[in-house]
């Protein structure tokens, strides 16, 4: 990496990874006169309005929250549910979580899993610690992925899909990037409250907003 950052031949750098390394790459490459795109941590939100198609929202939340076991930069980490839809939406998400297949990423008997293991045992334990933190801070663990095992892969780095409700916005489980299959529900009273909460975070993120217009849900990206 330093070879690229200091090379007189390389004119631009693009990076995706952790925030501390993104900062290092940005500072070093900029000092050497290079163009830099450095993408660090994220906490992407999904803002759900009361008139949204909740079946569509639940499908999207499953895909965005648990795809690649949550280990991707555009994973949705937080669902901001504008009341009174939170309870109904949670029920729909839970019903879909129950159908997910978790297993060896290579597949078994020709059936590919919806989720594979996390990258390391250390990261699995880190993800688990965030669920502990959320629970200690008063969140409700609706679906618990801690201690998840897969037959034949008991030593694998598996972590089950996890759904948290009523996560306090002061909790580290909300303010920090988890980078795992943990979806947090935060209840808000209005669109304006939800948008203000998104904009108050330290991360610059993509935001999906689900509402209804003639029966068709719309998705916006900022």
N, C-alpha and C positions, 0 to 999 in steps of 0.2 A: 504493500500500500504506500509506504513512504517513497518507494522508487517511482511510483506514478505521480505522487504529489510533488516531488522535487525534479522530475524529468523536464528538461527544456523542450522536449518533443511533444509531450502531452499538453494539449491546450485547454481541455475541459474535463471535469470529473462529475460523475453522477453516482450517488450513494444512497442506499436504503439500509437502515439498521438502527442501532441504539442511539439515544440522544447524546451521550458523552462522546461517542466516536464520530457522530455526525458533526458535532461542534469542532472536534479536533480536525477533521477533514476540511471543513469549511474554512477554519482559520488558517491552516497550513497552505491549502491550495490558493486561497485568496492572496495570501502574503506573497506567493510566487506568481501572481498575476493571471491565474487561471479562472475560467468561468466554472461555477460550482452549483450543483443541485444536490443538497444534502437533506435527506428526509429522515427525521428521527422518530421519536415516540408519537403515539396517537391515542386518542380516546374517541372513536367515532360514535355518533349518536343517531338514533332513529326516533324521530318525533312523530307520534301517532295522534291524530286528531279524532274527536269522538265520532265523526261521520265516515271514517275510513272503513274499507272492506277488511275486516279483521282476519278473515281466512287468508287473504292475500298477504296481509301483514305478518301473520304467524309463519307462513311459508317462507317469506323473505327473511324473517328474524332467524329461523332455523338455518337457512343457507348462509346468511351473513355472519351469524354468531358462532356456528360450529363447523363450517366448512374449513378444511385443512386444520381441524382441531383448534381453530381460533388463532393459529400461528401465521397470520398474514396481516399486512399493513392496513388493508381496508376492511378488516373484520369489524362488525358492529359489536361494540362492547356494552352499550347502554341503550335501553328502550325507554324513552320519555313518554309515558302514557298520560294524555290529557284526560282527566276524569270526566265521566264515570266508566271508562272502558277497561281499566287495568285488570280487574278480576276476570272478566270475560276473555281478554287477550291472553292472560296467563294460563287459563284453562286450555285454550287452543294450542299454545306453545307446548304445554306439558303433554298433551295428547300426541303431538308430533315427535317430541323427544322420545317417547316410549317406543316409537317405531324405528329409531335410528339403530344401525348396525355398527358396532365398534369392534375392530379387530386388526389383524395383521394387514398392513397396507398392500401386500402382494395378493391378498384375497385367499379364500379357502373354498375348494370345490367350485371354482369359477365365479364365486360371488364376491364382489368387491365391497368392502365396508364403506359406510358413510364417513367414518372417522377412524384414523389410525392413532398411533402413540404420539406422545410429545417427543421433543428432540433429545432430551437427556433426563436422567433421574433427578438431577439438581433442579432443572426447570420444572419438572412435575411437582417437586416439593415446594418450589416457590409459588406456583399457581395454587397449590393446596393452602399455602399460608395466607393467601389473599382471601380465600373463603373463610378461613378461621377469623381473620381480621373483620370481615364483614359481619359475621355472626356475632362476634364480641361487641361490635359497634351498634348492634340492634337490628340488623337485616334478618329477614326470614329466608332460610335455605329451603326453597320449594323443591328443587331436584338437586341431589347431592352427588357429585362425581368423585368425591374423595375415596380413596381406597379401592378404586375400580380395578378389577382384574379380568383377564381374558383367558379362557381355558387353553392350555397348551403354551401360554406366554405369560406365566405368572411373574416372571422377572422383567416383563416389558414395562415401558414407561407410559402406561395408559392412565388417562384421567377422563372420567365420564363427563358427558354434557351436564353442565351445572346452571341452574336458574336461581337467581336471587331476587327477592322482592323487598321493597321499602329500604333500599340501600341509602344510608345517610350520605349527603353530598360532601360531608366533612370527612368521611371514611377514606382511608388510603385505598380501599378496594374500589372507590369511585374516582379518586383524583389521580391515581397512578395507572400506567398501562400494565395489564395483566398478561396479555399475549398468550391466551389459552382459551379453552372452551367454557368460558364463564360469561353468562349474559345477565346483566343487572337491570332490574326494572326500577325506575324512579317515577313516582307519581307527581304530576303537576296539575294545576287548576286551569291553565290557559295556554294558548299558543305563545303568547308574549312571555309568560313565565318560563316556558320550555326553551324558547329561543335565547332569552337572557341567560339562562343557565349554561347553554352551549357556549355562548360567547364569553362567558366569564372564565372558562377554562384556560389553562396555559398552552394548550395544543392548538395548532391550526389544522382543522379536520374537514373531511367530507361529511355532510349531513343529509340523511334521507328523510323527507317529510311526506307522510302519507295522509292524504285527505281524499275526498270523493268529489267528482265533478261529472254529473250525469252517469253515475254508476262506475266510472273508471278511475282507479287509483292513479295518482301521479307521483313521480319521484323526482326530487330536485337535488342537485349537487352544487355545493358552494365551494 
